[in-house]
Amino acid sequence: MSHKLISFVLAESSKLKKGELVMTLPPQSAPHYFATTIPPQHTIGQKKKNIDGKDINFLIKSYHPDILVVEAATEIDDVFSIEAFELRKKLIDACQQISKEHGGSFEMSEEYAVAMVSGYQGNPEQFFNQSPAIVRFLKSERIALDEYEIKYAVQNQIKYAQNDLTIIGWDGAFMFEPGEEYQSDIELFQIATLQLLRYRILEQDLSERLTKASKLIAKSPNTRLVVWSTKDMEKAFKEVIALRGQSISQFDVIEREIKLIGDWYSAKLYEMFAKMFRFDEWRTIIKDKLESIEDVYNIVSENFSVTRYHALEVIQLVLFFVLQLGWFILIFLELKGLLK
């Protein structure tokens, strides 16, 4: 029997190299289009670090064009021990450090860890006497948890064969696999984490854009020259329209990727992550912000049109008085000439 610990970090990065395409192995009972549907990974490189006297290899990958992946895996003596809990944190910290070296954002990052038990005989339920340690790992929680919380947490599980089992949590997962077929599940964990990170990035982008659009309403162009106000507003409009279109496009991509995963084991496991990470709530938040941006955009557009119309009225009035003044001057000159 062997125990293994896998930790990874996904982070937004603006200076990624595309790297070499990673061949994806479809999970058990996956549809034939699985490999062409899921977001592909690209290998950037690798780095070795010594953690607790062990030389551990860190894989550096990417989801093109802007998401960095740093992954580490190592054999350990006992995944249920407090030492495994501490090692998990050290691996995550090392992944974050490597991510930072490659331009990864700490604020816009997600981390996850997987403990795996393999090479055993019998059903995985035999390890449920270690439930407190399992749930502590799932929740990345050091304190002793309530018995009810432990029972509730271990129920978030999925089985494919009689002798395998996967239990997932917010910060980590426990896998019981008698063989060594786990890499496709790890990639599925990373895809779910990728979608969570995409939602966060998109939500932040929408928030910034909403703030910018709201500032347009607060501005009073009446105190400026008309030419400057017009250019300023037109530039802002173009930016809002471009960012709004980009957000809708990204949102549609996320929806499409989720729907195309299929109805097999991978889809069931992904659905568990979707509920755990509350993807439905994220989609609702994003839709609401898109609608708010549209409302603000309409208000700004109407305000800009009215302001521009008033400005043109002022210009027309000024030109009318200039014209009248010109006529008075001509009449005065003519009268002066006649009097002479």
C-alpha positions in Angstrom: 0.0 0.0 0.0 1.3 3.5 -0.9 0.4 7.0 0.1 0.8 10.1 -2.1 0.3 13.8 -1.7 -0.5 16.1 -4.6 -0.7 19.8 -4.3 -1.3 22.5 -6.9 -1.8 26.2 -7.4 -3.5 28.0 -10.3 -2.9 31.7 -10.7 -3.5 34.5 -13.1 -0.4 35.5 -15.0 0.0 38.1 -17.8 3.4 36.8 -19.1 3.0 33.1 -19.8 4.8 31.1 -22.5 2.5 28.7 -24.3 4.7 25.7 -23.9 4.1 22.2 -25.3 0.6 20.7 -25.4 -0.1 18.0 -22.7 -1.9 14.9 -24.0 -5.0 14.4 -22.0 -6.0 10.9 -20.9 -9.8 10.6 -20.7 -11.2 9.4 -17.3 -13.2 6.3 -16.9 -16.3 6.1 -19.1 -15.7 9.6 -20.6 -17.3 10.5 -23.9 -15.3 10.4 -27.1 -15.2 14.2 -27.3 -13.9 14.7 -23.8 -10.3 15.4 -24.9 -11.3 18.0 -27.4 -13.8 19.7 -25.0 -11.8 20.4 -21.8 -9.3 23.2 -21.7 -5.9 21.9 -22.7 -2.8 22.3 -20.6 0.7 23.3 -21.9 4.0 22.3 -20.2 6.3 25.2 -19.4 9.0 23.5 -17.4 9.8 22.0 -14.0 11.8 22.9 -10.9 13.1 20.9 -8.0 12.9 22.0 -4.4 14.0 20.3 -1.2 11.1 20.1 1.2 11.7 18.4 4.6 14.7 16.6 3.2 13.0 15.4 0.1 13.8 16.5 -3.5 10.3 17.2 -4.9 9.7 18.0 -8.6 7.3 20.8 -9.3 5.6 20.8 -12.7 5.0 24.2 -14.3 2.1 24.3 -16.7 -0.5 26.7 -18.1 -4.0 27.1 -19.4 -3.4 29.4 -22.3 -3.3 32.3 -22.4 -3.3 33.6 -18.8 -3.6 30.9 -16.1 -0.4 29.4 -14.6 -0.5 25.9 -13.0 2.2 24.7 -10.5 1.8 21.1 -9.4 3.8 19.0 -6.9 3.5 15.2 -6.0 5.4 13.1 -3.5 5.2 9.8 -1.8 4.7 10.0 2.0 4.5 7.4 4.8 1.0 8.3 6.1 -1.5 10.7 4.5 -3.6 10.6 7.7 -0.8 12.0 9.9 -0.3 15.5 11.1 3.0 15.5 9.2 1.1 15.0 6.0 -1.1 18.0 6.9 2.1 20.1 7.5 3.7 18.9 4.3 0.6 19.9 2.3 1.0 23.5 3.5 4.7 23.5 2.6 4.0 22.2 -0.9 1.3 24.8 -1.4 3.7 27.6 -0.2 6.4 26.3 -2.6 3.9 26.2 -5.4 2.9 29.8 -4.7 6.6 30.9 -4.6 7.2 29.3 -8.0 4.0 30.8 -9.4 5.2 34.3 -8.2 8.5 33.7 -10.1 6.6 33.2 -13.3 4.4 36.2 -12.9 1.5 34.5 -11.0 -0.8 36.7 -9.0 -1.2 35.7 -5.3 -4.5 37.6 -5.0 -6.0 35.9 -8.1 -5.0 32.3 -7.3 -6.6 29.1 -6.1 -4.9 26.2 -4.3 -5.9 22.6 -3.8 -4.4 19.4 -2.4 -5.2 15.7 -2.9 -4.3 12.8 -0.6 -4.2 9.4 -2.3 -4.2 5.9 -0.9 -3.5 3.1 -3.4 -2.4 -0.5 -3.6 -4.8 -1.7 -0.9 -7.1 -4.8 -0.8 -10.8 -4.6 -0.1 -13.2 -1.7 0.1 -12.1 1.8 0.8 -14.6 2.1 3.7 -12.0 0.2 5.8 -10.2 3.6 6.2 -13.2 5.4 7.6 -11.8 4.9 11.1 -9.5 7.8 10.0 -12.5 10.1 9.2 -11.4 12.9 11.6 -8.0 13.1 9.8 -9.6 12.9 6.4 -12.0 15.7 7.1 -9.2 17.8 8.7 -7.4 17.5 5.4 -10.5 18.3 3.3 -11.1 21.5 5.2 -7.4 22.4 5.8 -8.4 22.7 9.5 -6.1 21.9 12.4 -8.7 22.0 15.2 -10.7 18.9 16.2 -14.1 19.0 14.4 -17.5 18.1 15.6 -18.7 14.5 15.0 -21.7 15.7 13.0 -19.4 17.8 10.8 -17.2 14.8 10.1 -20.1 12.6 9.1 -21.5 15.3 6.9 -18.2 16.0 5.2 -17.4 12.3 4.3 -20.8 12.0 2.6 -19.6 14.3 -0.3 -18.2 11.2 -2.1 -18.3 9.4 -5.4 -17.6 5.8 -6.3 -17.0 4.3 -9.8 -15.9 0.7 -8.9 -16.6 -1.2 -5.7 -13.0 -0.7 -4.5 -12.4 3.0 -5.2 -13.7 6.1 -3.6 -13.2 9.9 -3.9 -14.2 12.4 -1.2 -14.0 16.1 -2.0 -13.9 19.2 0.1 -13.4 22.9 -0.5 -9.6 22.8 0.1 -8.7 19.3 -0.7 -9.8 15.8 -1.7 -9.1 12.2 -0.6 -8.8 9.5 -3.2 -8.8 5.8 -2.6 -7.6 4.0 -5.7 -6.3 0.4 -5.6 -4.4 1.0 -8.8 -2.5 4.0 -10.0 -5.1 5.5 -12.3 -5.4 9.0 -10.8 -3.9 11.5 -13.2 -7.2 12.1 -15.1 -9.0 12.9 -11.8 -6.3 15.3 -10.8 -6.7 17.1 -14.1 -10.5 17.2 -13.5 -9.8 18.8 -10.1 -7.6 21.4 -11.8 -10.3 22.1 -14.4 -12.9 22.7 -11.7 -10.4 25.0 -9.9 -9.7 26.7 -13.2 -13.4 27.5 -13.6 -13.6 28.9 -10.1 -10.6 31.1 -10.7 -12.1 32.3 -14.1 -15.3 33.3 -12.3 -13.3 35.3 -9.7 -11.3 37.0 -12.4 -14.4 37.8 -14.4 -16.3 39.1 -11.4 -13.4 41.4 -10.4 -13.1 42.7 -14.0 -16.9 43.4 -14.0 -16.6 45.2 -10.6 -13.8 47.4 -11.9 -15.7 48.2 -15.0 -18.9 49.0 -13.1 -17.0 51.4 -10.9 -15.5 53.1 -13.9 -18.9 53.4 -15.6 -20.4 54.8 -12.4 -17.7 57.5 -12.3 -18.9 58.6 -15.7 -22.3 59.5 -14.2 -20.7 61.3 -11.3 -18.6 63.5 -13.7 -20.1 66.9 -14.6 -18.9 67.8 -18.1 -20.5 71.3 -17.7 -17.3 72.6 -16.1 -15.2 71.6 -19.0 -14.8 72.7 -22.6 -17.3 70.9 -24.8 -14.6 69.5 -27.1 -12.7 67.9 -24.2 -15.9 66.4 -22.7 -17.0 64.9 -26.0 -13.6 63.2 -26.5 -13.5 62.0 -22.9 -17.0 60.5 -23.1 -16.6 58.9 -26.5 -13.3 57.2 -25.3 -15.1 55.9 -22.2 -18.0 54.6 -24.2 -15.7 52.6 -26.5 -13.9 51.1 -23.5 -17.2 50.1 -21.7 -18.6 48.5 -24.9 -15.3 46.6 -25.5 -15.1 45.3 -22.0 -18.8 44.4 -21.9 -18.5 42.4 -25.0 -15.4 40.6 -23.7 -17.3 39.7 -20.5 -20.2 38.2 -22.3 -17.9 36.2 -24.5 -16.0 34.8 -21.5 -19.2 34.0 -19.7 -20.5 32.0 -22.8 -17.2 30.1 -23.0 -17.5 29.0 -19.4 -21.1 27.9 -19.8 -20.3 26.0 -23.0 -17.3 24.1 -21.5 -19.5 23.0 -18.5 -22.3 21.7 -20.7 -19.9 19.8 -23.0 -18.3 17.7 -20.4 -20.9 15.0 -20.7 -22.9 12.6 -18.4 -20.3 10.1 -17.4 -18.1 9.7 -14.3 -16.2 12.9 -15.1 -19.4 14.9 -15.3 -20.7 13.6 -12.0 -17.4 14.4 -10.3 -17.4 17.8 -11.9 -21.0 18.4 -10.8 -19.9 17.8 -7.2 -17.2 20.5 -7.5 -19.7 22.8 -9.2 -22.0 22.5 -6.1 -19.1 22.8 -3.7 -17.7 25.9 -5.4 -21.2 27.3 -5.9 -20.8 27.9 -9.6 -24.6 28.7 -9.9 -24.2 31.6 -7.5 -21.1 32.9 -9.3 -23.1 32.8 -12.6 -25.9 34.8 -11.0 -23.6 37.4 -9.6 -21.9 37.8 -13.0 -25.2 38.1 -14.8 -26.4 40.7 -12.3 -23.3 42.8 -12.8 -23.6 42.6 -16.5 -27.1 43.9 -16.3 -26.0 46.6 -13.9 -23.3 47.7 -16.3 -25.8 47.8 -19.1 -28.1 50.0 -17.0 -25.2 52.3 -16.1 -24.2 52.4 -19.7 -27.7 53.5 -20.8 -27.8 56.2 -18.2 -24.4 57.5 -19.2 -25.4 57.4 -22.9 -28.6 59.3 -22.3 -26.8 61.8 -20.0 -24.1 62.3 -22.7 -26.7 62.8 -25.4 -28.6 65.4 -23.4 -25.3 67.2 -22.3 -24.1 67.3 -25.9 -27.5 68.6 -27.1 -27.4 71.3 -24.5 -23.9 72.2 -25.5 -24.9 72.5 -29.1 -27.8 74.8 -28.1 -25.4 77.0 -26.2 -23.0 77.2 -29.1 -25.9 78.0 -31.5 -27.1 80.7 -29.1 -23.6 82.2 -28.9 -23.2 82.2 -32.7 -26.6 83.9 -33.0 -25.5 86.7 -30.8 -22.2 87.0 -32.6 -24.2 87.2 -35.9 -26.5 89.8 -34.5 -23.5 91.8 -33.2 -22.0 91.6 -36.6 -25.2 93.0 -38.2 -25.3 95.9 -35.6 -21.6 96.7 -36.4 -22.4 96.8 -40.2 -25.4 99.0 -39.7 -23.5 101.3 -37.4 -20.7 101.6 -40.1 -23.2 102.3 -42.8 -25.0 105.0 -40.7 -21.7 106.6 -39.9 -20.8 106.7 -43.6 -24.1 108.3 -44.5 -23.8 110.9 -41.8 -20.4 112.0 -43.3 
